[in-house]
Amino acid sequence: MIKSHLLKYLLISPNLPVGGFCYSEGLESYLNNKNLKDSNSVKELIINELKIGQIKLDAKLLLDFFDIFYELNQGVNLKSNLHKLLSLDKWILSSKDSVEMREQQNQMAKSLFDLSKEFGFEYLYKKNKKNSWPLAWSWACYCFEIAKLEMVENFFYAWSANQLSAALRIIPIGSTKAQLIQRDLLTIISKVSKEIMDKKIDDLYFGNVGLAMAQQKHNDLYTKLFRN
């Protein structure tokens, strides 16, 4: 397969790699409970999630998975790295606050593993029965030879784009306004991505903010909002 830096755009396509699904992650519940009706409220919610939400923890684990894949490919610490790979994957999946969130993660991971296989990069290692989205994303980026910083930035961008797509269907902010919000998020995405690159996981702060609390109360977290 011809390697290209453009492969990274496959990961942030609205159609790939999860088959055109847009996951709300409890956004409906949060917006309804808080009675949020304007674009600024949505923007602030996403910014707070990027700064201290669970998505930040997911992004940090991307780097750990990536480094493990590199060492495994080099034949370094095979037994301990294989064990660490399974343990981290199980841990990040269990950190999700509801069954629905864990099922969402597993479905997205399966879709991306399937896509990677179609591109000639079948997953080489033993997997848990259910897998996390960060594991699959990191594997795809490692195979596509995407730089680690770009991997994290693309992960945040794709997540925030999905949140805005969900918001468009919940409150009438309009597609142009959503694009303006996405533009304004680029600075914070860049800042948080570099922070994750520069710090150890123990030095990063994570909080149980808006969406995490909404997820605990919301039983239909991953409505299929659109499919092309």
Solvent accessible surface area in square Angstrom, and as a share of the most:
residue,aa,sasa,rsa
1,M,119,0.53
2,I,155,0.79
3,K,82,0.35
4,S,42,0.27
5,H,127,0.57
6,L,104,0.52
7,L,19,0.10
8,K,26,0.11
9,Y,112,0.43
10,L,45,0.22
11,L,3,0.01
12,I,42,0.21
13,S,33,0.22
14,P,91,0.57
15,N,65,0.33
16,L,65,0.32
17,P,11,0.07
18,V,15,0.09
19,G,31,0.30
20,G,2,0.02
21,F,40,0.17
22,C,0,0.00
23,Y,4,0.01
24,S,0,0.00
25,E,21,0.09
26,G,0,0.00
27,L,1,0.00
28,E,29,0.13
29,S,15,0.10
30,Y,37,0.14
31,L,2,0.01
32,N,98,0.50
33,N,101,0.52
34,K,115,0.49
35,N,104,0.54
36,L,39,0.20
37,K,129,0.55
38,D,70,0.36
39,S,15,0.09
40,N,97,0.50
41,S,24,0.16
42,V,0,0.00
43,K,46,0.20
44,E,92,0.41
45,L,9,0.05
46,I,0,0.00
47,I,26,0.13
48,N,69,0.35
49,E,6,0.03
50,L,0,0.00
51,K,92,0.39
52,I,50,0.25
53,G,1,0.01
54,Q,43,0.19
55,I,15,0.08
56,K,7,0.03
57,L,22,0.11
58,D,4,0.02
59,A,0,0.00
60,K,17,0.07
61,L,0,0.00
62,L,0,0.00
63,L,12,0.06
64,D,39,0.20
65,F,0,0.00
66,F,27,0.11
67,D,64,0.33
68,I,6,0.03
69,F,0,0.00
70,Y,119,0.45
71,E,59,0.27
72,L,11,0.06
73,N,100,0.51
74,Q,100,0.45
75,G,46,0.45
76,V,62,0.36
77,N,95,0.49
78,L,89,0.44
79,K,181,0.77
80,S,67,0.43
81,N,11,0.06
82,L,66,0.33
83,H,126,0.56
84,K,96,0.41
85,L,2,0.01
86,L,42,0.21
87,S,49,0.32
88,L,31,0.15
89,D,1,0.01
90,K,139,0.59
91,W,118,0.41
92,I,0,0.00
93,L,15,0.07
94,S,70,0.45
95,S,33,0.22
96,K,7,0.03
97,D,54,0.28
98,S,15,0.09
99,V,90,0.52
100,E,45,0.20
101,M,6,0.03
102,R,75,0.27
103,E,53,0.24
104,Q,1,0.00
105,Q,5,0.02
106,N,33,0.17
107,Q,67,0.30
108,M,13,0.06
109,A,0,0.00
110,K,128,0.54
111,S,32,0.21
112,L,1,0.01
113,F,13,0.05
114,D,69,0.36
115,L,27,0.14
116,S,1,0.00
117,K,110,0.46
118,E,142,0.64
119,F,60,0.25
120,G,61,0.58
121,F,37,0.16
122,E,98,0.44
123,Y,25,0.09
124,L,130,0.65
125,Y,45,0.17
126,K,155,0.66
127,K,84,0.36
128,N,37,0.19
129,K,196,0.83
130,K,80,0.34
131,N,11,0.06
132,S,0,0.00
133,W,23,0.08
134,P,0,0.00
135,L,3,0.01
136,A,0,0.00
137,W,2,0.01
138,S,0,0.00
139,W,8,0.03
140,A,0,0.00
141,C,0,0.00
142,Y,41,0.16
143,C,13,0.08
144,F,5,0.02
145,E,121,0.54
146,I,7,0.03
147,A,58,0.45
148,K,67,0.28
149,L,57,0.28
150,E,56,0.25
151,M,0,0.00
152,V,0,0.00
153,E,45,0.20
154,N,18,0.09
155,F,2,0.01
156,F,0,0.00
157,Y,71,0.27
158,A,17,0.13
159,W,20,0.07
160,S,0,0.00
161,A,32,0.25
162,N,37,0.19
163,Q,1,0.00
164,L,7,0.03
165,S,27,0.17
166,A,0,0.00
167,A,0,0.00
168,L,57,0.28
169,R,117,0.43
170,I,46,0.23
171,I,6,0.03
172,P,128,0.81
173,I,21,0.10
174,G,37,0.36
175,S,72,0.47
176,T,95,0.55
177,K,81,0.34
178,A,7,0.06
179,Q,130,0.58
180,L,71,0.35
181,I,4,0.02
182,Q,19,0.08
183,R,145,0.53
184,D,54,0.28
185,L,0,0.00
186,L,87,0.43
187,T,106,0.62
188,I,19,0.10
189,I,7,0.04
190,S,35,0.23
191,K,136,0.58
192,V,4,0.02
193,S,0,0.00
194,K,105,0.45
195,E,53,0.24
196,I,0,0.00
197,M,68,0.30
198,D,117,0.61
199,K,91,0.38
200,K,156,0.66
201,I,52,0.26
202,D,134,0.69
203,D,93,0.48
204,L,14,0.07
205,Y,145,0.55
206,F,59,0.25
207,G,13,0.13
208,N,83,0.42
209,V,27,0.16
210,G,8,0.08
211,L,3,0.01
212,A,2,0.02
213,M,91,0.41
214,A,4,0.03
215,Q,10,0.04
216,Q,100,0.44
217,K,152,0.64
218,H,37,0.16
219,N,123,0.63
220,D,84,0.43
221,L,0,0.00
222,Y,67,0.26
223,T,50,0.29
224,K,103,0.44
225,L,44,0.22
226,F,41,0.17
227,R,134,0.49
228,N,140,0.72
